[in-house]
Amino acid sequence: MTENLNFQCFNLKELRDSNSKCSEIKIIDLRHPEETAISQLKTTEFEVINIPYFALRKNLNILDRNVHYALYCKDGIMSKLQSAILNESGFQNISILVL
């Protein structure tokens, strides 16, 4: 049941440190396109994929289940909700990015 799921929260430094333990980490920016237009999430260390929260379920087919995905949204609430969707869809390596 998704209400009992608990995903790790990382800041960028912790995500960098965990990168040595994972073969590949990508960040999914779940914010609305209007938010990302105002303030893009920029990092040279990780690939950032912009998939708005309302489109994640439709885009599961473009994601690799072997990749560790760190989900990002402004307040973390949508990231936690969307992490449950990924988990239910067979994704095992999921975390929440907190800036």
C-alpha positions in Angstrom: 0.0 0.0 0.0 1.4 3.4 -1.0 0.5 5.2 2.3 3.2 3.2 4.0 6.0 3.9 1.5 8.9 5.9 2.8 11.4 7.3 0.3 14.7 8.9 1.2 15.1 12.6 0.9 18.4 14.1 -0.4 19.8 17.5 -1.0 22.1 17.9 -4.0 25.3 17.2 -1.9 23.8 14.0 -0.5 22.6 13.0 -4.0 26.2 13.5 -5.2 27.5 11.4 -2.4 25.0 8.6 -3.2 26.0 8.7 -6.8 29.0 6.5 -6.1 26.6 3.8 -4.9 24.2 4.0 -7.9 25.2 3.4 -11.5 23.1 6.3 -12.8 21.0 9.0 -11.2 18.6 11.3 -13.0 16.4 14.1 -11.7 12.8 14.3 -12.7 11.6 17.9 -12.3 7.8 17.5 -11.7 7.0 21.2 -11.5 4.4 22.8 -13.8 5.9 24.1 -17.1 5.1 27.7 -15.9 7.3 27.1 -12.8 10.2 25.6 -14.8 10.1 28.5 -17.3 10.6 30.9 -14.4 13.3 28.9 -12.5 15.0 26.0 -14.2 16.7 23.4 -12.1 20.3 23.5 -13.2 23.0 20.9 -12.4 26.0 19.8 -14.4 26.3 16.5 -12.5 22.9 15.0 -13.2 20.6 14.9 -16.2 17.4 16.8 -15.5 14.2 15.5 -17.1 11.2 17.8 -17.1 8.0 15.8 -16.8 5.2 17.8 -15.1 3.5 15.9 -12.3 0.3 15.6 -14.3 2.1 13.9 -17.2 4.3 11.4 -15.3 2.0 8.4 -15.6 1.7 9.0 -19.4 5.5 9.1 -19.7 6.5 6.0 -17.7 7.5 4.3 -20.9 10.4 6.7 -21.5 11.9 5.9 -18.1 14.4 3.2 -17.4 13.6 1.0 -14.4 17.3 0.5 -13.8 18.0 4.2 -13.2 17.8 5.9 -9.8 15.3 8.8 -10.1 15.4 11.7 -7.7 12.0 13.5 -7.9 11.9 17.3 -7.5 9.0 19.7 -6.9 9.0 23.0 -5.0 7.6 21.7 -1.7 8.2 18.0 -2.0 4.5 17.0 -1.7 4.0 16.2 -5.4 7.4 14.3 -5.4 6.2 12.0 -2.6 2.9 11.4 -4.4 4.5 10.7 -7.7 7.1 8.5 -6.1 4.3 6.1 -5.1 3.2 6.0 -8.8 6.7 5.1 -9.9 6.9 2.4 -7.2 3.6 0.9 -8.1 4.9 0.8 -11.7 7.9 -1.3 -10.8 10.6 1.4 -10.2 12.7 0.5 -7.2 15.3 3.3 -7.1 13.4 6.4 -6.1 14.3 9.3 -3.9 13.1 12.9 -3.2 15.3 15.9 -4.0 14.9 18.7 -1.5 16.6 22.0 -2.2 
